[in-house]
């Protein structure tokens, strides 16, 4: 995943970068009420390019890392929900109790992601955004 942004602050080896958060339908050619929405968000990235405040930069995160993180955040909780319901039905609990067990599995997966997996991922170096190069000024303006 590569995106262009503007450096707003530098903190030692990291920098705060302002980037455009595009809506899910940004590539859609239909004209609807939400098609024009684009918000700016600030992210912290490793400053490998030695960018300074005001520079337009290319920030990057490995596609593999993005897919792994998305799998953990979206697929694992749903699998835990189904596993809880399946185990509840297999053990012979009624449908309501099995559903409750599935919801417990869902909540448990969210708690595990928040308090176990998230701190582990934050310690890994490959999951941090990185400023890989300084971009041309018009690149950032075109992405707006």
N, C-alpha and C positions, 0 to 999 in steps of 0.2 A: 504494500500500500504506500503510495507516494502522494504527497500533497504539498502545495505551495502556501507559504504563510509569511508574515512579517514579524520580525523580532521586536518585542516590546520591552524586554528587560533581560539583562545578563547577570547570572549569579555564579561566578566561578566557572565550573565546567558545564553548567547547564544554562539554558536560556528559556524564557517564556515566549511562546510564538502564538500569534493571533492567526487563526485559520478559519475558513468558511465551513460551516456545518451545513451541508446540502440536504434537502429533503429527499426522502426515498423516491419520489417521483421526478427528480431533477431531469432525467433523461427522457421523460414522457413528452410527446409533442402536443398533447391535449392541453387546452387552455381551461384550467379550473381555478377555483378560488385560492387554493393553497400552492399553486405552481410557482408563484413568485417568492415564496418564503425562503430565505437563507439567513442563518444566524451565524454570528461570529463567536467562536469559543477560543479560550486560551489554554494551551497545553504546555507542559514542561518537557523539553527534549535535551538530550546530550548534545553539547555544542562542539562537534568534531571539526566543523569548518571554521571555527573561531569567528563566528558572525558577531556583529555589533548591533546595537539598538538602531532600528530603522532599516536594516538590511532585509531584503526579500530572500527567503531561503527555501530549499527543498527539504522536507522532512520525510522520513521513511520508517516503516516497520515491516518486517518480513511478512509476506503473505501467509507463510506457514504458521507463524506465531499468531496472526490474526484469526486464522481458521481454528487453531487449537483453543484460543481464548473463547471464540464464539461457540465452539462445541461444548466447552465447560459451562458456559453461562446459559445456554439455551437448551441443549440436548440432554445433558446429565440430569437436570431437575425433572424433566418430563419422563425420562427413563426411571427415575426413582419413584415418581408418582405411579407409573404402571407397575413397577416391581412391588410396591406396597400393596396395591389393589390385588395383583396376582397372588402374592403370598397370602393375603387375607382370604381370598377365595379358595386357595389350595388347602389352607388349614381348616377351612370349614366355617369361617365367620360369615355372618350374613352380609348382604350387599352394603348396608349402611356402615357396618364396622370395617369392612374391607376398604370402603372409600375413605373412612377416617384414617385407617392405617396408611393408605396411599397419600393422603394429605400430610400426615406426619412425615412420611418419606420425602415429600416435596419440601416441607419446611426444614427438615434435617439437612437436605442437600444445599439449600440456600445458606443455612448457618455454617455448614462445612466450607462452602465456597467463600463465605465472608471471612471466617476466622481461621481457616487452615490454608486453603488454596491461594487466596489473595495475598497474604503475607509471603507465602513461598514464591509466588510469581514475581512479586515486587523485588525480591532479592536476586532473581535471575537477570542476567545482563541482556539477554536477547529480546526481552519483552519491553524494553524502553524505546521510546521514540528517539530518533537520532537526526540531527541536522547533517545532511550529507554534502550539501553544496550551497553556494550562494546563487540565487536565481536572478534572472533579469527582472527589472522593475515591472515591465508590462505583463509578465507571467502572472503575478499576484493580482493585478488589476483585472485581467481577463477572467480569472477564476471567481471574481465577485459577481 
